[in-house]
């Protein structure tokens, strides 16, 4: 179980914000929301495909041209 200690003189709101941030970075809140209701196998596939697509877009943005294998680069037409 995740926890946050309240520091001396710290407002409760600030401690709650730190706890929420910690849970969000670890993905616990998203998993809780997802498990709240039944998800059909097709919905699960759609969700995983969407997240994979987002991951690939970010990965593609940060890879340089030299890192791409030569077999996946198509020759320029024209």
Buried (B, 14 or more C-beta within 10 A) or exposed (E): EEEBEEEEEEEEEEBEEBBEEBBEEEEEEEEEEEEEEEEEEEEEEEEEEEEEEEEEEEEEEEEEEEEEEEEEEEEEEE
